[in-house]
Amino acid sequence: MRPTTKDLAKAAGVSLATVDRVLNGRSGVRKKTIATVNDAIKRIGFERNQIAATLARQRAYRFAFAVPRSGGEFLDEIIERIREFDRVGRAEMIETEVIRIDDRDPHEAARTLGRLSPDKIDGIAIMAPETPQIRDALHRMRERGIETIPFVANQQEDGFVGIDNRAAGATAGRLMGRFLGQRQGTVIALTETTQSRDSLERRLGFDGVVNRDYSNLRVLPTLETHGDPGRTRHVLRNALDAHDDVVGLYIMGAEARTPIEVGGQLNAINRLVVIAHERTLSTEAALRSGEIDAVIHQDPGHLVRSAVRILRAKCENRSTLASQERIRIEILIAENL
């Protein structure tokens, strides 16, 4: 028979009340005692009845997604998937909501996070660049009893939900080199900001492949757009004017509309190989028209569902199935849309 909470209490040498507090992540239990209970869980093979545990709470889990105030089509798609999950998740006693934060002002973003109460939020997935202010805000939230995980934009903490960005950048580098073949020239790399961990990791992965395997290509220093269409046009056109041997464009960020527009103007004269990230209406249309060659994608629905599962597991002090939460790197071309 499956071990019960009474069996778990006996194996750990603690009271039923202590087991209940550990299983439900309540305060008032020493770290040593928590470790003892967790060791006993593994030793006797205890598995919690999660349906019964959720019903015993007498309220739904409430999870939030903190996302930037400004963003492009990919962010819109993520928000739609969050709202979609909220509609269907209530049957499992899970509610999800969107909180907008100022990703360009880390102090203001930290203040927004600091106002969240564990009485209203059980866990939160954070989509924001890694800064000292955000890092401190996350630490204080966990002290207040709110579980946190980094979402899409990586932070240096456990539970990151998103693709392996270094592998994604390396994939882009391989595609760029393969598509260009023996052509020699310059490749432009473009992103919203180099302060984001995902952009840094993508660039490292991209450079690692191109520098090692494609000596016919030279990659320029990363151009930053700060998410501004006017600046995007300006820096990209300046780079195209300054280098008459541009053969490739790597769009590292999620917002590709303006780079596609400017890059398309050059394609009529000198065919560029263009690699972008994230499937949106714009990148899909550009793939179909031949303005870009490939899109490296991560499924927004999978991202949201995985974040909810991990947050719930954290609240219930249990692990998740790692293979289920691994976000795949998808390569899209016109032929497999």
C-alpha positions in Angstrom: 0.0 0.0 0.0 1.1 3.6 -0.6 2.7 5.2 2.5 0.5 7.6 4.3 1.3 10.9 6.1 1.2 8.9 9.3 3.9 6.6 7.9 5.9 9.6 6.8 5.7 11.2 10.3 6.9 8.0 11.8 9.8 7.6 9.3 10.9 11.2 9.9 10.4 11.1 13.7 8.2 14.2 13.7 4.5 14.9 14.4 1.7 14.9 11.8 1.3 18.6 12.3 5.0 19.1 11.3 4.6 16.9 8.3 1.5 19.0 7.2 3.5 22.2 7.6 6.4 20.9 5.5 4.2 19.5 2.8 2.2 22.7 2.5 5.3 25.0 2.7 4.2 26.7 5.9 6.5 28.7 8.1 7.6 27.7 11.6 9.7 24.6 10.6 13.5 24.5 11.0 15.5 23.8 7.8 17.0 20.7 9.4 13.5 19.3 10.1 12.4 20.1 6.5 15.4 18.2 5.2 14.6 15.3 7.5 11.0 15.1 6.2 12.2 15.3 2.6 14.7 12.6 3.1 12.0 10.4 4.6 9.8 11.1 1.6 12.4 9.7 -0.7 13.3 6.8 1.5 9.7 5.4 1.9 8.5 6.5 -1.5 5.8 8.8 -0.2 3.5 10.3 -2.9 1.1 13.0 -2.0 -2.5 12.9 -3.2 -2.4 16.3 -4.9 -6.1 16.5 -5.7 -7.0 16.0 -2.0 -4.3 18.4 -1.0 -5.6 21.1 -3.3 -9.2 20.6 -2.1 -8.0 20.8 1.5 -6.6 24.3 0.8 -10.2 25.4 0.2 -9.0 27.9 -2.4 -7.4 27.9 -5.8 -3.7 28.4 -6.4 -3.1 32.0 -7.7 -0.1 32.4 -10.0 1.0 35.7 -11.7 3.2 36.4 -14.7 5.2 39.6 -14.4 5.9 40.7 -17.9 7.2 44.0 -19.5 4.8 46.9 -20.1 6.2 47.3 -23.6 6.8 44.4 -26.0 6.1 43.1 -29.4 4.1 40.3 -31.0 5.8 37.5 -29.1 4.9 39.1 -25.8 1.3 39.5 -27.0 1.2 35.8 -27.8 2.5 34.9 -24.3 -0.1 37.0 -22.7 -2.9 35.4 -24.7 -1.6 32.0 -23.6 -1.7 33.1 -20.0 -5.3 34.3 -20.3 -6.2 31.1 -22.1 -4.8 29.0 -19.3 -6.7 31.1 -16.7 -9.9 30.1 -18.5 -9.2 26.4 -18.5 -7.1 26.2 -15.3 -10.0 27.1 -12.9 -11.2 23.5 -13.3 -8.0 22.4 -11.6 -8.3 25.2 -9.0 -5.6 27.3 -10.6 -5.9 31.0 -11.5 -3.4 33.0 -13.5 -3.1 36.7 -14.1 -0.7 39.1 -15.9 1.1 41.9 -14.0 2.9 44.5 -16.1 6.3 45.8 -14.9 8.6 48.6 -16.2 11.4 46.5 -17.5 13.4 49.7 -18.4 13.3 51.0 -14.8 14.5 48.2 -12.5 13.7 50.3 -9.4 10.1 50.8 -10.4 9.8 47.2 -11.4 11.1 46.2 -7.9 8.6 48.4 -6.2 5.8 46.8 -8.2 7.0 43.4 -7.1 7.4 44.6 -3.5 3.7 45.4 -3.3 2.6 41.9 -4.0 1.2 40.0 -1.0 1.3 36.2 -0.3 -2.3 36.6 0.7 -3.2 37.2 -2.9 -0.3 35.5 -4.9 1.1 32.0 -4.3 3.8 32.2 -7.0 5.1 34.4 -9.8 6.9 33.9 -13.0 9.2 36.9 -13.8 10.0 38.0 -17.4 12.6 40.8 -16.8 16.3 41.4 -17.4 18.6 40.4 -14.5 19.5 43.4 -12.4 20.5 43.8 -8.7 17.1 45.5 -8.0 15.1 42.6 -9.5 17.3 40.0 -7.8 16.8 41.6 -4.4 13.0 41.9 -5.1 12.8 38.2 -5.8 14.7 37.4 -2.7 12.3 39.5 -0.6 9.3 37.9 -2.2 10.5 34.4 -1.4 11.0 35.6 2.2 7.4 36.7 2.3 6.3 33.2 1.1 5.8 33.9 -2.6 7.4 31.3 -4.9 9.4 32.7 -7.9 10.8 31.4 -11.2 12.5 33.2 -14.1 10.4 33.1 -17.2 11.8 33.4 -20.8 14.3 36.0 -19.7 16.8 34.0 -17.6 17.8 34.9 -14.0 20.5 33.2 -11.9 18.0 31.1 -9.9 16.5 27.6 -10.1 13.5 26.7 -12.2 14.1 28.8 -15.4 11.4 28.3 -17.9 12.6 28.9 -21.4 14.9 27.5 -24.1 18.7 27.0 -23.7 19.6 30.3 -25.2 23.2 29.4 -25.7 22.1 26.4 -27.7 19.6 28.5 -29.6 22.4 31.0 -30.6 24.6 28.1 -31.7 21.7 26.8 -33.8 21.4 30.2 -35.4 25.1 30.2 -36.1 24.9 26.8 -37.7 22.0 27.8 -39.9 23.7 31.0 -40.9 26.9 29.2 -42.0 25.1 26.4 -43.8 22.8 28.8 -45.7 25.6 31.1 -46.7 27.9 28.2 -47.9 31.1 29.6 -49.3 30.0 33.2 -49.5 32.3 35.6 -47.7 31.2 38.7 -45.9 29.9 40.4 -42.8 27.1 39.3 -40.5 25.1 41.9 -38.5 23.8 40.8 -35.1 20.8 42.9 -33.7 19.0 42.8 -30.3 16.9 45.0 -28.0 19.6 45.1 -25.3 22.8 43.4 -24.5 22.0 43.6 -20.8 19.6 40.7 -21.1 21.0 37.4 -20.2 19.2 35.6 -23.1 20.8 38.0 -25.7 24.3 37.5 -24.2 23.9 33.7 -24.2 22.6 33.7 -27.8 25.5 35.8 -29.0 28.0 33.5 -27.2 26.5 30.5 -28.8 26.3 32.1 -32.3 30.0 33.3 -32.1 31.1 29.9 -30.9 29.9 28.2 -34.0 30.7 30.9 -36.6 34.2 31.7 -35.3 35.1 28.0 -35.1 33.6 26.6 -38.3 33.0 29.5 -40.7 36.2 31.6 -41.3 34.6 33.1 -44.3 32.2 35.1 -42.1 32.9 38.1 -39.8 30.3 39.0 -37.2 30.0 42.7 -36.2 29.6 43.8 -32.5 26.0 43.5 -31.4 23.7 46.5 -32.3 21.2 47.5 -29.7 17.8 48.9 -30.6 16.2 49.3 -27.1 13.0 48.2 -28.7 12.6 51.5 -30.6 11.6 51.2 -34.3 13.2 54.6 -35.2 16.5 53.6 -33.5 16.3 50.2 -35.1 16.1 51.7 -38.6 18.9 54.1 -37.8 21.5 51.6 -36.4 20.7 49.0 -39.0 20.9 51.3 -42.0 24.1 52.8 -40.7 25.6 49.3 -40.4 24.5 48.5 -43.9 25.9 51.7 -45.3 29.2 51.2 -43.5 29.8 47.7 -44.8 29.2 46.8 -48.4 29.9 43.1 -47.9 26.9 42.3 -45.5 25.6 38.8 -46.3 23.7 37.9 -43.1 21.5 39.4 -40.5 20.9 37.7 -37.1 17.9 39.1 -35.2 18.6 37.9 -31.6 15.6 39.6 -29.9 11.9 38.7 -30.2 10.8 41.9 -32.0 11.7 41.4 -35.7 9.2 43.6 -37.6 11.5 46.7 -38.2 14.7 44.6 -38.9 12.7 42.6 -41.5 11.5 45.8 -43.1 15.0 47.4 -43.4 16.7 44.1 -44.3 14.1 43.5 -47.0 15.1 46.7 -48.7 18.7 45.4 -49.1 17.6 42.0 -50.2 16.6 43.3 -53.6 20.2 44.2 -54.3 22.3 41.8 -52.2 20.5 38.6 -51.0 20.9 38.4 -47.2 20.5 35.3 -45.1 18.2 36.3 -42.2 17.7 34.3 -39.0 15.2 35.4 -36.4 13.7 34.3 -33.2 10.1 33.5 -32.2 7.1 32.7 -34.5 4.8 35.7 -34.8 2.5 37.0 -37.5 5.4 39.1 -38.9 8.1 36.4 -38.9 5.6 33.9 -40.3 4.7 36.2 -43.1 8.4 37.0 -43.7 9.2 33.2 -43.9 6.4 32.7 -46.5 7.6 35.7 -48.6 11.3 34.7 -48.4 12.4 37.8 -46.5 13.8 35.6 -43.8 15.2 32.1 -44.0 14.6 30.5 -40.6 13.0 31.2 -37.3 14.2 29.7 -34.0 11.1 29.3 -31.8 9.9 28.3 -28.3 6.2 27.4 -27.8 4.4 30.1 -25.7 1.7 27.6 -24.6 4.4 25.2 -23.4 6.2 28.0 -21.6 3.0 29.1 -19.7 1.9 25.5 -18.8 5.4 24.6 -17.6 5.7 27.7 -15.5 2.4 26.9 -13.8 3.4 23.3 -13.1 6.8 24.3 -11.6 5.2 27.0 -9.4 2.6 24.6 -8.2 5.3 22.0 -7.4 7.3 24.6 -5.5 4.2 25.4 -3.5 3.6 21.7 -2.8 7.3 21.1 -2.0 7.7 18.4 -4.6 9.7 18.0 -7.8 8.4 18.0 -11.4 9.2 15.7 -14.3 12.3 17.3 -15.9 11.6 15.9 -19.4 8.1 17.4 -19.4 9.4 20.9 -18.5 12.3 21.0 -21.0 11.4 23.7 -23.6 12.4 22.5 -27.1 14.2 24.6 -29.6 12.1 24.5 -32.8 13.5 25.4 -36.2 10.9 26.8 -38.6 11.3 27.4 -42.4 8.7 28.3 -44.9 8.1 24.6 -45.8 7.1 23.4 -42.2 4.9 26.3 -41.0 
